[in-house]
Amino acid sequence: VAKDLGLPLTALIERGVRIVSEGRTQYFALHGKTGHLVTAGRIDREQLCESVQQCVLRCELIVEGEM
């Protein structure tokens, strides 16, 4: 994420960058030492999408500060 935004890793922290998933469960997070987008835990596709063939999890990247 840091690389895609063209920011050093420290700038992610300074700008309050965070990942927000739909609903109450947060499926994704930013790795603090690398700035990579990672899964926040195990994701159970069968539980989330049941019989749907294409399973999509949406998330938003929030930046608190000017870009």
C-alpha contacts under 8 A as a table, 3 or more apart, distances in Angstrom:
res1	aa1	res2	aa2	distance
1	V	4	D	5.03
1	V	5	L	6.11
1	V	30	L	7.93
1	V	35	G	5.76
1	V	36	H	5.60
1	V	37	L	6.37
2	A	5	L	5.24
2	A	6	G	6.03
2	A	7	L	5.11
2	A	8	P	6.10
2	A	9	L	5.80
2	A	12	L	6.77
2	A	35	G	5.47
2	A	36	H	7.34
3	K	6	G	4.93
3	K	7	L	6.18
3	K	8	P	7.42
3	K	35	G	8.00
4	D	7	L	7.81
7	L	11	A	6.04
7	L	12	L	7.14
8	P	11	A	5.42
8	P	12	L	7.14
9	L	12	L	5.43
9	L	13	I	7.14
9	L	33	K	7.77
9	L	34	T	7.11
9	L	35	G	6.05
10	T	13	I	5.38
10	T	14	E	6.31
11	A	14	E	4.87
11	A	15	R	5.90
12	L	15	R	5.34
12	L	16	G	6.17
12	L	17	V	5.25
12	L	35	G	7.69
13	I	16	G	5.18
13	I	17	V	6.32
14	E	17	V	7.91
15	R	63	V	6.06
15	R	64	E	5.25
15	R	65	G	5.26
15	R	66	E	7.96
16	G	62	I	7.83
16	G	63	V	5.93
16	G	64	E	5.23
16	G	65	G	7.46
17	V	61	L	6.94
17	V	62	I	5.51
17	V	63	V	4.49
17	V	64	E	6.38
18	R	29	A	7.34
18	R	30	L	6.95
18	R	61	L	5.84
18	R	62	I	5.31
18	R	63	V	6.79
19	I	28	F	6.58
19	I	29	A	5.78
19	I	30	L	6.92
19	I	59	C	6.58
19	I	60	E	5.65
19	I	61	L	4.73
19	I	62	I	6.22
20	V	26	Q	6.59
20	V	28	F	7.55
20	V	59	C	5.40
20	V	60	E	5.16
20	V	61	L	6.48
20	V	62	I	7.31
21	S	24	R	7.63
21	S	25	T	6.94
21	S	26	Q	5.24
21	S	27	Y	6.36
21	S	28	F	7.04
21	S	57	L	7.73
21	S	58	R	6.17
21	S	59	C	4.20
21	S	60	E	6.41
22	E	25	T	7.45
22	E	26	Q	7.64
22	E	57	L	7.84
22	E	58	R	6.41
22	E	59	C	6.24
23	G	26	Q	7.73
26	Q	29	A	7.58
26	Q	40	A	6.79
27	Y	39	T	5.69
27	Y	40	A	5.15
27	Y	41	G	6.58
27	Y	43	I	7.21
28	F	37	L	6.79
28	F	38	V	5.62
28	F	39	T	4.36
28	F	40	A	4.73
28	F	41	G	7.78
28	F	59	C	7.66
29	A	37	L	5.89
29	A	38	V	5.44
29	A	39	T	6.08
29	A	40	A	5.39
30	L	35	G	5.67
30	L	36	H	5.63
30	L	37	L	4.86
30	L	38	V	6.08
31	H	34	T	5.62
31	H	35	G	5.09
31	H	36	H	5.27
31	H	37	L	6.39
31	H	38	V	6.46
32	G	35	G	5.80
32	G	36	H	7.99
39	T	42	R	7.27
39	T	43	I	7.87
44	D	47	Q	5.44
44	D	48	L	6.36
45	R	48	L	5.15
45	R	49	C	5.81
45	R	50	E	7.25
45	R	55	C	7.35
46	E	49	C	5.56
46	E	50	E	4.72
46	E	51	S	7.45
47	Q	50	E	5.69
48	L	55	C	7.98
49	C	52	V	5.50
49	C	53	Q	7.98
49	C	55	C	5.85
52	V	55	C	6.49
63	V	66	E	7.84
